[in-house]
Structures are given as C-alpha cells and as structure tokens.
Amino acid sequence: MTASMSTLPDVLRLPLTERTEPGVPAQIIGVGTAVTPEAYSQQQLLDLFAIDDKRIRSVFLNSAIDRRFLTVPQRDAAGVPVAEEQGDLLRKHKRLAIDMGGRAVHAALADAGLSLADIGYLCCVTSTGFLTPGISALLIRELGIDPGCHRVDVVGMGCNAGLNALNGTAAWARAHPGEYALMVCTEACSAAYVVDGTMRTAVVNSLFGDGAAAIVLRAPVEGELPGHIRESGEIGEPGERGAAGAPRVLAFSSHLITEAIDAMRYDWDDSANRFSFFLDPDIPYVVGAHAELVIDRLLSRAGLRRSSIRHWLVHSGGKKVIDAVRVNLGLTRHDLRHTTGVLRDYGNLSSGSFLFSYQRLVRESVVEEGDYGVLMTMGPGSTIESALVRW
C-alpha cells in the first residue's frame, strides 16, 4: 500500500535534493559584511608606493578592480610607507580581523532579527594571519557572546575556506534544529603583503582587499515549514525574505587538484623575513579546466543540469580566473555580475568574497521561490569547492 503524502515524515515530503542527508536542510537567514575604513584606487596605490615598473603598473591597472579597502603602513616624514616587520603584520591581522569580524557578525544578526545571545555555534575563518587562541575565542570575549557556545576556527585554507566552513556550519545547524549557527570569514589582507618590487609579489599586491562577511543559519524544527526568522524570532513563511525566502543549503562538492598543490600558497619568504603569498600565473586556467568536473558532480547528484541553475555566486578571485570559469561552464557575464561587481568594488576578499556576492543578490530582489543557486570558491590546494542552494 502506498502512503499518502500527508502521512509521510516531513523529510520524505521534500524533493530528492533536499533529503540527501538526515534532517531538514539548514537555511541562510541573515548576512552581513564589513570592511576597513580606507579605500584606494589602483592608481592611488601605485602612487603611494612609488611603483614605476611598467610591467607592475600594467598588472594593477588591468585588474578590473576600481578600488580596494586596505590598511596601508604608517608613513614617514617624507610620506613614504614605513616597512612592517612580521610581528607588526600579525598584530595588524589581529586588530583588523576582530574589528571587521565583529561588525559583520552584528550586521548578520541584525539582518536575521537576532542578538548575540542567540548564537549556539560560531565558526570563524581566516587565512591572513595566525592566532592562538583563535578568532572565535577573541570574538566571544570582545563581543560578549555566550562562552558556552560551540565554536571552531578554520585557518589557512585560503580563498576556498568559506565553503569548507559552510559545510560544517550547515551540518551543525541541521543536527540542531531550531538553534542558530553563525559563520564569519574575516580576512585582513593588508597584513599579508610583502612590498619588494618583484613581479611575484606584485600580482598578489594588485589583487586582495580587507573584508569580512558573516551568515546565520538555522534548520526548522519538526512541524515548521522552511521559512526565515522574523524580527520577533518566529518562523516566517517562504517568500517573506525578499522575493523568495531564505535559501536551503542542499549539497556540497569538492575537488583537490593535487598536481597543482603548490600553485597557490602562503609560505615563509627568507629574503623578506616574513610570510608571502604566491600565485602561479597559470592557476586561472587550471581552475577553469576543472570547474566542469566539480559543478557537474554537484548537479548530477541532485538530478539537475547547469541550465537548472538561475543564480551563480562565484568567488571573486581575479579577472582571469572569473573569465576561465565563465567560459568553461558556459555562463554569461550577467550570470557572474555580482562576482565581477565585488571584484571591481573590493578586490579579492579571500574566503568571504562569495558572501559579498550573495548579499548583493539578496538586495537585488530578483530571486523567486524554487530557484536553484550554486556557490563556488577556489583556493590553495589547488581546490574548488561548490554548494547547491534552493530558495
């Protein structure tokens, strides 16, 4: 005898893509972002650091970046930036990461209509400095979050780390229906620069900016319809958040390109006596060549095609990598409008870039109930991470 839909457990009434794991999928119910106070155009940075090399100037001025938020070194009496030692950079990272992270947390909670007391799980992501205790412990102390909340720090995974962290954060929320999980990516890229006039460092120095982004997740308890949280703390119906409610996090797919494991790395530079980030010039094409594999795996497991996806939120890694992904996945420039817009206005924000794009999509109010979206990040490893969401 076939059971009627009314007698099936809630999880079995969901579409196949929403019951790939036990429990009801977590939803993103709030988002917030923050940056440092000062923004600079590429030309302003070239002038500030007196960069005359034509090759380096070309890298800066052809980056598709209009401005970046950065915290530049103090200047001497002649207006020349003072060299920063590694200890100075670590202290800068701590100060900026906590400040931006805290403001992003407050913004995300406000967007969800929640307070600090509601946080049951805190996941903090950073790759631009090393701290022990980590950002999570420092934010708990600085913001006054309940010291008994569950927490984890994701450190050193680079630009892809936001989706690695989202995977674990969504799983925690799914396993604890009704409780609130918060993930914050806070990257003080100003604390990861080496200014030495070489092409190796110029590529990095032309690209990254300071920024933090946070999201709040919650899985409905039994008997609740997927929706979002009103300011009163009650569950709302789908459609109350913008045009389509809060997106459900359905699935993830990952791929480590082992033959390119050293193509993006953050390691010690003996000559500069500090850590230095390295990007292989060919990495955009390597990432682009593997993008189809990851995305098709993600979608095939859900019985979907690329044409089923209406919204694409890809990491703003740089002009070349965005173009490589667009061409290899057969996407349009409109599909990646928020990715390129974030790159233009902020540069590469490392792990939180895709959440800046997500916030822009939410504010655009074009999403409709039932729409599918793909989140995609790329970073050291070399790694491609992806997630499937549905509104």
HELIX and SHEET records of a PDB file:
HELIX    1   1 MET A    5  THR A    7  5                                   3    
HELIX    2   2 ASP A   10  ARG A   13  5                                   4    
HELIX    3   3 LEU A   16  GLU A   18  5                                   3    
HELIX    4   4 GLN A   42  LEU A   48  1                                   7    
HELIX    5   5 LYS A   54  LEU A   61  1                                   8    
HELIX    6   6 GLN A   86  ALA A  112  1                                  27    
HELIX    7   7 LEU A  116  ASP A  118  5                                   3    
HELIX    8   8 ILE A  135  LEU A  143  1                                   9    
HELIX    9   9 GLY A  158  ASN A  160  5                                   3    
HELIX   10  10 ALA A  161  ALA A  175  1                                  15    
HELIX   11  11 CYS A  189  ALA A  192  5                                   4    
HELIX   12  12 MET A  199  ASN A  205  1                                   7    
HELIX   13  13 THR A  258  ALA A  260  5                                   3    
HELIX   14  14 ILE A  283  ARG A  301  1                                  19    
HELIX   15  15 ARG A  306  SER A  308  5                                   3    
HELIX   16  16 LYS A  319  LEU A  329  1                                  11    
HELIX   17  17 ARG A  337  TYR A  346  1                                  10    
HELIX   18  18 SER A  350  GLY A  352  5                                   3    
HELIX   19  19 SER A  353  GLU A  364  1                                  12    
SHEET    1   A 5 GLN A  27  ALA A  34  0                                        
SHEET    2   A 5 GLY A 211  ARG A 218 -1                                        
SHEET    3   A 5 TYR A 180  GLU A 187 -1                                        
SHEET    4   A 5 ILE A 119  THR A 126  1                                        
SHEET    5   A 5 HIS A 150  VAL A 155  1                                        
SHEET    1   B 2 ALA A  39  SER A  41  0                                        
SHEET    2   B 2 ARG A  67  PHE A  69 -1                                        
SHEET    1   C 2 HIS A 228  ILE A 229  0                                        
SHEET    2   C 2 ILE A 235  GLY A 236 -1                                        
SHEET    1   D 4 ARG A 248  LEU A 256  0                                        
SHEET    2   D 4 THR A 383  ARG A 390 -1                                        
SHEET    3   D 4 TYR A 372  GLY A 379 -1                                        
SHEET    4   D 4 ILE A 309  VAL A 314  1                                        
SHEET    1   E 2 MET A 264  ASP A 269  0                                        
SHEET    2   E 2 ARG A 274  LEU A 279 -1                                        
END                                                                             
